[in-house]
Amino acid sequence: MKNKCVLINAKGDSKQLQLVEQDLPEPEFGQVRVKVLAAGVSSADILMREGVYPVDPPSFPFIPGYDIVGMIDKCGDGVKKFQRGQKVAALTKIGGCAEFINLPENDLVLMPPGLDNVESVAIILNYLTAYQILYRVAKVKTGEKVLVYAAAGGVGTAFLQLGKLAGLDMFGTASLAKHKTITDLGGTPIDYKNEDVEEKIKSLTGDGVDVVLDSIGGENCFRSYQTLGEKGRIVSFGASFILHGQAAEPDIQEVFFWWRASLALNLISKSRKVLTYAISTFKQENHDWYLEDLETLLNLLAEKKIQPVIYKTMNLSEAQEAHNLLDNRAANGKIVLLP
């Protein structure tokens, strides 16, 4: 059986993406074969493509695609929880940008009936990241003040929606053209290009924020530290700085340098904390939470308590253009590929 998929052949720009056909192996013991109905495109894909993904990066060539919604096409031996024809969601890390994918049954969550495929796949990586950072890592409390960097993107808009549900006071950085997105989601926008974020936060809050959610990394973590109030905490969970002009050439060693440097901030104060989060590691170490949290989010979507911001849906053959949109920071919300 053939499987049409997107292949990243080598480290580099979006020209490394190629649409190919590969032989599809049968599902192994405990695996199911899923016919992909929708696959997400994420900044994590870009970091992997550039060879600077810091946590267990894939070897080239590989199929990108961190999250999928699909229909079970075939069950391998030993599969007990699922059957052919059921619709499922999964955090895949790689392999999602394809017509089919084989996955362990323990990584799958059954979809509630009636959900839209595009909206559902937009929940998986972005909202799972936001939910676990807010509740499992930062352990936010109602009324706390929270600063979100890149607040108009896929994860940023997830933070804003979940923060509103949690009764948080949300502030978000974005370029001026994206401020309406933040305002519409109940946040207070900050124009990071034309305003000093630290000064703006202090003027808006008086004493700083309780939590900073930093997907940029690098030197930005030190700027974030200056916005914290007493007993504030930063959750650092990304390294987009390496892709957007702060480094001449993407270099994994620079990512590690700044990661270690940011953790050193914990030596300055006992009351302020710098915490880190990587979703793939968190999933491995807390697999029950992964299943529980993803199920919770899909149910919130079914109850219409959250509404993912979809920037664009594209064909699998347009994966290169999708990567270009993320490279250029043109997307407000999630980009979804439809095989």
NUVEX-37362 format. One record per residue (C-alpha): residue number from 1; z, x, y. Coordinates in Angstrom, 1 decimal. Last residue first. Example, Ala and Ser with C-alpha at 12.3 -4.5 7.8 and 13.67 -1.06 7.14 Angstrom:
BEGIN
   resi       up     east    north
      2      7.1     13.7     -1.1
      1      7.8     12.3     -4.5
//
This chain:
BEGIN
   resi       up     east    north
    339      2.9     -4.6     15.1
    338      4.5     -5.8     18.3
    337      6.1     -3.1     20.5
    336      8.9     -4.0     22.8
    335      9.7     -2.4     26.2
    334     13.2     -3.3     27.5
    333     14.5     -3.7     31.0
    332     13.0     -2.7     34.4
    331     10.4     -0.2     33.3
    330      8.7      2.3     35.7
    329     10.9      5.3     35.0
    328      7.8      7.5     34.8
    327      8.5      8.8     31.3
    326      9.5      5.3     30.3
    325      6.2      3.9     31.4
    324      4.4      6.8     29.8
    323      6.2      6.1     26.5
    322      4.8      2.6     26.5
    321      1.3      3.9     27.3
    320      1.5      6.1     24.2
    319      2.8      3.1     22.1
    318     -0.2      1.0     23.0
    317     -1.6      0.8     19.4
    316      1.6     -0.9     18.4
    315      0.7     -3.7     20.8
    314      2.8     -4.3     23.9
    313      5.6     -6.5     25.2
    312      6.8     -5.7     28.7
    311      9.9     -5.5     30.9
    310     12.2     -7.7     28.8
    309     15.7     -8.3     30.3
    308     18.0     -9.5     27.6
    307     19.7    -12.9     28.0
    306     23.3    -13.1     27.1
    305     25.5    -16.2     26.6
    304     22.5    -18.1     25.2
    303     24.5    -19.1     22.1
    302     21.9    -17.5     19.9
    301     22.1    -14.4     22.1
    300     25.9    -14.3     21.7
    299     25.4    -14.7     17.9
    298     23.1    -11.7     17.9
    297     25.7     -9.8     19.8
    296     28.5    -10.6     17.4
    295     26.3     -9.7     14.4
    294     25.5     -6.4     16.0
    293     29.2     -5.8     16.6
    292     30.3     -6.6     13.0
    291     27.6     -4.6     11.3
    290     28.2     -1.5     13.5
    289     32.0     -2.0     13.4
    288     31.8     -1.8      9.6
    287     29.8      1.4      9.8
    286     32.3      3.2     11.9
    285     31.7      6.9     11.3
    284     28.0      6.6     10.6
    283     27.4      4.0     13.3
    282     29.3      6.1     15.9
    281     27.2      9.1     15.0
    280     24.0      7.2     15.6
    279     25.3      5.5     18.8
    278     26.4      8.7     20.5
    277     29.4      8.3     22.8
    276     31.4     10.7     24.9
    275     34.7     10.4     26.8
    274     35.8     12.1     30.1
    273     39.3     11.1     31.0
    272     41.4     10.8     34.2
    271     45.2     10.6     33.9
    270     45.8     14.0     32.4
    269     43.8     15.8     35.1
    268     41.8     19.0     35.3
    267     41.5     19.9     31.6
    266     39.6     16.8     30.8
    265     36.9     18.1     33.1
    264     36.1     20.6     30.3
    263     34.3     17.7     28.6
    262     31.7     17.8     31.3
    261     31.0     21.5     30.7
    260     30.6     21.1     27.0
    259     28.0     18.4     27.5
    258     26.4     20.4     30.3
    257     25.8     23.4     28.0
    256     24.7     21.2     25.0
    255     22.0     19.6     27.1
    254     21.0     23.0     28.4
    253     20.7     24.3     24.9
    252     18.4     21.4     24.0
    251     15.8     22.5     26.6
    250     13.4     20.3     28.5
    249     11.4     22.6     30.8
    248     12.0     23.0     34.6
    247     15.2     21.0     34.4
    246     16.6     18.6     36.9
    245     13.2     17.0     37.3
    244     13.5     13.9     35.2
    243     13.6     14.7     31.5
    242     16.8     16.8     31.2
    241     18.7     14.5     33.5
    240     18.1     11.7     30.9
    239     21.0     13.1     28.8
    238     22.9     10.2     27.6
    237     26.3      8.8     26.5
    236     28.9     10.0     28.9
    235     31.8      7.6     29.2
    234     33.8      8.4     32.3
    233     37.4      7.3     32.7
    232     39.7      6.3     35.5
    231     43.5      6.6     35.4
    230     43.6      7.0     39.2
    229     40.2      6.1     40.7
    228     37.0      7.7     39.6
    227     34.1      8.3     42.0
    226     34.5     12.1     42.0
    225     34.1     12.2     38.3
    224     30.7     10.7     38.5
    223     29.5     13.6     40.6
    222     30.7     16.0     37.9
    221     29.0     13.8     35.2
    220     25.8     13.9     37.3
    219     25.6     17.7     36.9
    218     24.2     17.1     33.4
    217     24.5     13.6     32.0
    216     22.2     10.7     33.0
    215     23.5      7.9     30.8
    214     26.8      7.7     32.7
    213     29.0      4.7     32.4
    212     31.8      5.2     35.0
    211     35.1      3.3     34.5
    210     38.1      2.5     36.7
    209     36.3      2.8     40.0
    208     37.2      4.4     43.3
    207     40.1      3.8     45.7
    206     38.7      1.8     48.5
    205     36.3     -0.2     46.3
    204     33.2     -0.6     48.4
    203     33.7      2.3     50.8
    202     34.8      4.6     48.0
    201     31.8      3.6     45.9
    200     29.4      4.2     48.8
    199     30.9      7.6     49.5
    198     30.5      8.7     45.8
    197     27.0      7.3     45.5
    196     25.7      9.0     48.6
    195     22.9      6.7     49.7
    194     19.2      7.1     50.0
    193     18.0      7.8     46.5
    192     21.1      6.4     44.7
    191     20.5      3.0     46.3
    190     23.6      1.2     45.1
    189     23.4     -2.4     43.7
    188     26.5     -4.7     43.4
    187     26.3     -6.5     40.0
    186     26.0    -10.2     39.1
    185     22.9    -10.0     37.0
    184     20.6    -11.3     39.8
    183     22.0     -8.6     42.0
    182     21.1     -5.8     39.5
    181     17.5     -7.1     39.1
    180     17.2     -7.6     42.8
    179     18.1     -3.9     43.4
    178     15.1     -2.6     41.4
    177     12.8     -1.8     44.4
    176     15.7      0.0     46.1
    175     16.0      2.6     43.4
    174     18.9      2.0     41.0
    173     22.7      2.6     40.8
    172     25.0     -0.2     39.5
    171     28.3     -1.7     40.5
    170     30.1     -4.2     38.2
    169     33.5     -5.9     38.8
    168     34.5     -6.8     35.2
    167     35.2    -10.3     33.9
    166     34.2     -9.6     30.3
    165     31.2    -11.9     30.4
    164     30.1    -10.1     33.6
    163     30.5     -6.8     32.0
    162     28.3     -7.9     29.0
    161     25.5     -8.9     31.4
    160     25.8     -5.8     33.6
    159     26.1     -3.4     30.7
    158     23.0     -4.9     29.0
    157     21.1     -4.5     32.3
    156     22.0     -0.8     32.2
    155     21.1     -0.4     28.6
    154     17.5     -1.6     29.2
    153     17.1     -0.2     32.7
    152     18.2     -1.7     36.0
    151     21.6     -0.1     36.0
    150     20.4      3.5     35.8
    149     24.1      4.6     36.4
    148     26.7      1.9     35.8
    147     30.0      1.9     37.9
    146     32.8     -0.3     36.6
    145     35.7     -1.9     38.5
    144     38.4     -3.5     36.2
    143     39.1     -7.2     36.5
    142     39.4     -7.9     32.8
    141     40.2     -4.8     30.8
    140     37.8     -2.2     29.4
    139     38.4     -0.3     26.2
    138     36.2      2.6     27.3
    137     35.3      3.5     23.7
    136     35.3      0.4     21.5
    135     35.0     -2.4     24.0
    134     32.8     -1.1     26.8
    133     31.0      1.7     24.9
    132     30.6     -0.5     21.8
    131     29.1     -3.4     23.8
    130     26.8     -1.2     25.9
    129     25.3      0.7     22.9
    128     25.0     -2.5     20.8
    127     23.4     -4.1     23.8
    126     20.7     -1.5     24.2
    125     20.0     -0.6     20.6
    124     20.0     -4.1     19.0
    123     19.7     -6.7     21.8
    122     16.0     -6.0     22.8
    121     15.1     -6.6     19.1
    120     16.5    -10.1     19.4
    119     14.7    -11.0     22.6
    118     11.3     -9.9     21.1
    117     11.9    -11.7     17.8
    116     13.0    -15.0     19.3
    115     16.0    -16.5     17.6
    114     15.8    -19.8     15.7
    113     18.1    -19.0     12.8
    112     20.8    -16.3     13.1
    111     19.5    -13.0     11.9
    110     20.9    -11.3      8.8
    109     22.2     -7.8      9.6
    108     20.7     -4.8      7.8
    107     22.1     -1.3      7.4
    106     23.8     -2.0      4.1
    105     20.4     -3.0      2.6
    104     19.2      0.6      3.0
    103     15.9      0.6      4.8
    102     12.2      0.8      3.9
    101      9.8      0.3      6.8
    100      6.7     -1.7      7.3
     99      4.1     -2.3     10.1
     98      5.3      0.7     12.0
     97      7.2      1.7     15.1
     96     10.6      1.4     13.5
     95     10.7      4.7     11.6
     94     13.5      6.5     13.5
     93     17.0      5.5     14.7
     92     16.9      2.4     12.4
     91     19.3      0.0     14.0
     90     18.6     -3.1     12.0
     89     17.8     -6.8     12.3
     88     16.9     -9.2      9.6
     87     14.7    -12.3      8.8
     86     14.9    -13.4      5.2
     85     11.7    -13.9      3.2
     84     12.6    -11.8      0.2
     83     16.3    -11.6     -0.6
     82     19.4    -10.0      0.7
     81     23.0     -9.2     -0.3
     80     22.5     -7.9     -3.8
     79     19.9     -5.1     -3.8
     78     20.4     -3.0     -6.9
     77     16.7     -2.5     -7.6
     76     14.5     -2.7     -4.5
     75     13.9     -5.8     -2.5
     74     10.4     -6.7     -1.1
     73      9.0     -8.2      2.1
     72     12.2     -8.8      4.1
     71     11.1    -10.0      7.5
     70     11.6     -8.0     10.6
     69     13.5     -7.1     13.8
     68     13.6     -3.4     14.6
     67     15.5     -0.7     16.4
     66     15.2      3.1     17.0
     65     11.5      3.5     16.7
     64      9.8      6.8     16.3
     63      7.7      7.9     13.2
     62      8.1     11.6     12.5
     61      6.1     14.9     12.5
     60      8.3     16.7     13.3
     59     11.9     17.0     12.2
     58     14.4     14.3     13.4
     57     17.3     15.2     15.7
     56     20.9     15.1     14.3
     55     22.5     14.4     17.6
     54     21.2     16.3     20.7
     53     17.8     14.7     21.2
     52     16.1     17.5     23.1
     51     12.8     18.0     21.2
     50     10.7     16.2     23.8
     49      9.7     13.5     21.3
     48     13.3     13.1     20.3
     47     14.4     12.7     24.0
     46     11.6     10.2     24.6
     45     12.5      8.1     21.5
     44     16.1      8.1     22.8
     43     14.7      6.7     26.1
     42     13.8      3.6     24.1
     41     10.9      1.6     22.6
     40     11.9     -1.4     20.5
     39     10.2     -2.7     17.4
     38      9.1     -6.3     16.7
     37      7.9     -8.1     13.6
     36      8.4     -5.2     11.1
     35      7.8     -6.2      7.5
     34     10.9     -4.9      5.8
     33     11.1     -3.2      2.4
     32     14.6     -3.3      1.0
     31     16.7     -0.5     -0.3
     30     19.6     -0.3     -2.8
     29     17.5      1.6     -5.3
     28     14.3      2.8     -3.7
     27     11.8      0.6     -1.8
     26      8.2      1.4     -2.8
     25      6.5      4.1     -0.9
     24      4.0      3.2      1.9
     23      0.9      5.4      2.1
     22      0.2      6.3      5.7
     21     -2.2      4.9      8.3
     20     -2.2      6.5     11.8
     19     -1.6      5.7     15.4
     18     -1.0      8.9     17.3
     17      1.7     10.0     19.8
     16      1.6     13.6     20.8
     15     -0.2     12.6     24.0
     14      3.1     11.2     25.1
     13      4.4     14.6     26.1
     12      5.6     17.4     23.9
     11      7.2     18.4     20.6
     10      4.9     17.8     17.6
      9      3.1     15.1     15.6
      8      4.8     11.9     16.8
      7      3.4      9.3     14.5
      6      2.9      5.6     15.2
      5      2.5      3.4     12.1
      4      0.0      1.5     10.0
      3      1.4      1.3      6.5
      2     -0.9      1.3      3.5
      1      0.0      0.0      0.0
//
